[in-house]
Amino acid sequence: MTTSALTKVSEQLCFGGKQIRFTHQSAVTNCEMQFSVFLPPQAQTNKVPALYWLSGLTCTDENFSAKAGAQRVAAELGIALIIPDTSPRGEGVPDDDEGAYDFGLGAGFYVNATREPFSKHYQMYDYIVSELPALIETELPVSATRAISGHSMGGHGALVIGLRNPERYRSISAFSPICNPLNSPWGIKAFSGYLGDDKNQWVHYDASVLLAKTQKTIPILVDQGTLDNFYPKQLQTESLTAAAEQSGANVQIRLQEGYDHSYYFIASFIEQHLHFHAKYLGS
């Protein structure tokens, strides 16, 4: 099936709703993009609010759909799940020169790249904030009442996008987010490659910097496993805690004893995150 802007790739019935995968041509990333959507049963008769989920390094739109177990609760709460890809892809889209997992394809870091050759395609910030919601809210029974969440690199993206656009989202949550990419090896590599050496550009994509300076925040929930092999070096959770204390923002940061960085961790707490968002989405 093809609508005016979306091509349906697959569709499965799931908890009375529909799990659907689409492709579309993006004017922002200058390539074909793919994303997945779970439409709860309530979307058959009304527009429903949406949780945007941003995935981590090496992931696509399918990881969360298949592994998190979120659809059952989303169906009960009447929340759509919007799951974009983690980077532009396709012929002509540049990758890391050495094919590394933490830069290039599958590792867009939700920034607007300013450095060649990445600036033509790697405009993931604008894609998530503007183009994708406008497309979804036009083509699908999904309202402009939004929340945002994500994991690892996607947790970084969710925090940054939510903090920079509090008028567009009702709530933010994250699992194992990269909280302070200015001081994370992952972040330093990605920001150098996409944005260049001017760290004045980097601060716009650092959740700890943004949170420390914020005057207006929406509710935030963060879960971090204590046995995560990327904690604390890559994730820098304590920087976010310090920033929350400095700003007095409405942030709950929970250290979950014994959990790691995997989707088993996400599956263990995704129900709590969905109920957290439901309070603010009015679902």
C-alpha positions, 0 to 999 in steps of 0.5 A: 500500500502506498499513501501520498507520502508513505510506502507500507513495507509490512503490517502485523496485527499486535494486541488488537493494534497494528505494527507497521513498517513504512519507507518514505523519501526524506527532503531533510536527509536526502534519501529514503528513510524507514520507520516503524509504527505501532498503532493501538486499537484506539487509533481505529476510531480516534487520533492517538498521542504518540511516544517517539522512541530513538534507538541506539548505536547499530540499531534500526527501527526494528530493534525496539519493535521486536525486543522491548515488549512495549506494544501490550502496554501501549495498546492498553494505554492508547499510545502510538509508538513511533520508531525511526531509524538511527541514521540515513542510509542508502547509495551515496550516504557516507559511512565511517571510513573504517566501517566502525559501529559508532560513527556513520551508518546506524550512528547518526547521533540525532544531530544536524551535521555541518561537516562535509561529506556528512552534512548532505544527509546526516540531518537527523535532528531536523528529521526527528523534530520536524519532518517525521512528526509532520508526515506522521500527523498528516498520514496516520491517525496520530495527534500532535500530543507527543512524548519522547524516549530512547536508549543509549545514543537514542537516550541522548537524542531524546534528552537533547530534543526534549530539552531543546523543544519543551513546547513540542513534547509532554515528557521525556524518558531515557534508558542508559543515555549518553548524558555528557557527550562532550566528555564521552569517547563516543560523543567526542568521535561523533561530534568531531566527525559531524560538527567539526572542532568548534565545541561551541557547536557541540554544546547544543547537543549535550543534555547535561549542558542543556539541563544545567542551563534550562529555565523550562523543563518537562518531566524527565525519567532516566533509568541506568543499570549499575552493571552496564559495561558502558557506565560510567565512562561513555554514559556519564550519568553523574553529569546529568544528576549534577545538572538536574540539581543545578537547575532544579528541574523535574528529573528522576534518575534511577540507578537500577541495581544489577542491570546492563545495557541490553534490551533485557533492561529496557524490557524490564522497565518499559511498562513503567516508562509508558505509564510515566508518559501516559500521565502527561499524554492524557491517555 
